[in-house]
Amino acid sequence: MFDLSGKAAIVTGSSMGIGSAAALYLAKCGADVAVNYRKHDAEAGALAEEIKKLGRRSLAVKCDVASHDDVAKMVETVLAEFGKIDILVNNAGVNWDGVIWKMTEEMWDTVLDIDLKGYFSFIRAVAPHFREQKSGKIVNVTSINGLRGKFGQANYSAAKAGIIGLTKAVAKELGRSSVNVNAVAPGMILTDMMADLPDDVKQKAIDETVLARLGTPEECASVIAFLCSEESRHITGEVIKIDGGQYI
């Protein structure tokens, strides 16, 4: 575990999957954590309670990351509750797959608004605070499909590639304020959503890895926590793959 005692964090899309694992891991490291969600009220509330049982402060905030106003209000709420923000983990995302000749404008806009604009909105909202306190950690969850592209996922791959460019640009802009900005790029991870995939799809992903297995949300969470810690203070603008060698 890394020492995040006294730190205050926001983790977006944290009611389930990688986001939930990351929020709980940060709390176990000592951070107070604001849980962001859009639809899964019960899961978000249960996670916030679990974090509180660890002796940390937590609150679950319903916020549509695609709404710039919602994001600004959530950041204000967290600042009022915690008094500060030290860590932002951008994780919220959706898929809406389709080959490019069948992809609608709605499919494109929905994925880009959540998976890319949502990251921009949260970074923009916390940046003035991070610049004023001259410290902060931002970790953006992208995907190996933002590095290599994926058949049937032009919108998702474009958004995830955009996150990588956003990460590098913001790392340059906030570096003089001692803010570290990095990204993690998971391969296929065994989340609740992935559990329902056909076995042949999961096996194909396993066959692509060199470790012959899929990753877990907790394995992503530990890398995210490292990038939120002082142990990573000289790392910025980087993209770390968490994919068992699925994309080499």
C-alpha positions, 0 to 999 in steps of 0.5 A: 500500500502507498501512503495517501494519508490526509489526501482527498480524491475524486474518482469518476465512474466509481460505482462499479468496475475499475473505478470502484476498485480504485476508490476503495484502494485509495481509501485503504491507502488513507485518502478520503474519496468522493464517489462519482456515479450517474446511474448506479445509486445503490452501488455508489452509496454502498461503496461510500459506506464501505470507505467510511468504515475504513475511517475515511470521509466519503460521499457519493455524488450523482453527476453526469460527466458529459455535463460541464455544469454537473462537473463544476457543481460536483467539484464545488461540493467536494471542496466544501465537504473535504476542504481540498482536492489532491487527486483526480482519477478520471475513469467514467466511460461507456461503449456504444459499438458499431462499424463506421458505416453504421455508426450514427452521430448519436453513437459518436457524440455520446461516447465522445461526450462521456469518455473524452469531454468528461475528462476535460471537464473534470480536469478544467474544474480542478486545475485552478485549485491544483495550480493554487496549492501547487500540487496535485495528481491526475490519473486518466484511465484510457485503453490499449484500444486508444493505442492500437484501434479496435474494429467496431469501436471507432468512437471509443478508440478515438475517445481513448486516443484523445485521452492520451493526447489530453494527458500529455498536453495537460502534463506540460501545462500543469507541470510547473505547478508540481502537478503530475498527470498520467494515464493507465491503459488497461487491456480486457479486465474482468469487471462485472460488465466483462463477465457477461461477454461470450467465452470465445470473446474472452478467450480471444483476449486471453490468447492475445496476452503473454501472461495467458490471463485477464487482469482484475480491477484491483490490479488496475487500482494498485497502479492508479494508487502508485501514480497518485502517490509521492513514489511517482513524483518524477513521472508525468505525461506517461501512459502505463499499459495494464494488459498482461502483454495484450498489446506489445 
